[in-house]
Amino acid sequence: MHIPTMAELAAEGKHPDVLFFVGCAGSFDQRAQRITKAFATILNKVGINYAILGKEEICNGDPARRAGNEFLFQMMAYQNIQLLDGYEVKKIVTACPHCFNILKNEYPALGGNYEVVHHTVFLQQLIDEGKIKMKENGSFKGKKITYHDSCYLGRANNIYEAPRKVLEALDVELTEMKRSRSNGLCCGAGGAQMFKEEEKGNKRINEERTKEAIDTGAEIIASNCPFCMTMLSDGVKLNEKEDEVKVIDLAELIAESMA
């Protein structure tokens, strides 16, 4: 896929409407790369004028701040803000709730003010505007799906309806876990836990959460976050349910069901 970069467009004197901030997981994690491709496919299909930073993109500093390295976070953030302001970026869309939360809520204190949208909300808007149209008999029609609320999208930013509306558009049977919405359970990777050794306990959080998802009888666990994707996929393996249950991002579900 050829996706224009901000540098390429700037050289031609053009300015995209939206910057797609891919994030570290979406760039380097093999599983998350498929989410990035699916989302880019959707943006191309509906004709959104967008670009990415490409090789100029660096981490937004969220893991550093969550792990307590404030100095490193601020260095990264200032570098990003300089870059984004240099390209006069106004609107950012990202497929990661961690990127979304820090760019939206924590960059303004350092002078980085942008309109930041998570991809689930962006997809819902495109569906509402009629830009995304579904196939009559999509691949997931009538399938039993459960949706996992990621912490940074749900409790941190109060976004619960948009992802569920996206699933509604797929004509699936949505079945909620016992703990959902503001009462949802973390997948176990938030707050930089993804990158540290686990602490002693008698059960892993991702095992507990995946068990709740499997208990709904759903064939698909829908997620909106690359970290949740990793933790839930590992949980499915631990429960030896890889053949019966798939973990799929909302962007992948839509990309496969679009007319």
Secondary structure, 3 states (H helix, E strand, C coil): CCCCEHHHHHHCCCCCCEEEECHHHHHHCHHHHHHHHHHHHHHHHHCCCEEECHHHCCCCCHHHHHCCCHHHHHHHHHHHHHHHHHCCCCEEEECCHHHHHHHHHHCHHHCCCCEEEEHHHHHHHHHHCCCCCECCCCCCCCCEEEECCCCCCCCCCCCCHHHHHHHHHCCCEECCCCCCHHHCCCCCCCCCHHHCCCCCCCCCHHHHHHHHHHHCCCCEEEECCHHHHHHHHHHHHHCCCCCCCEEEEHHHHHHHHEC
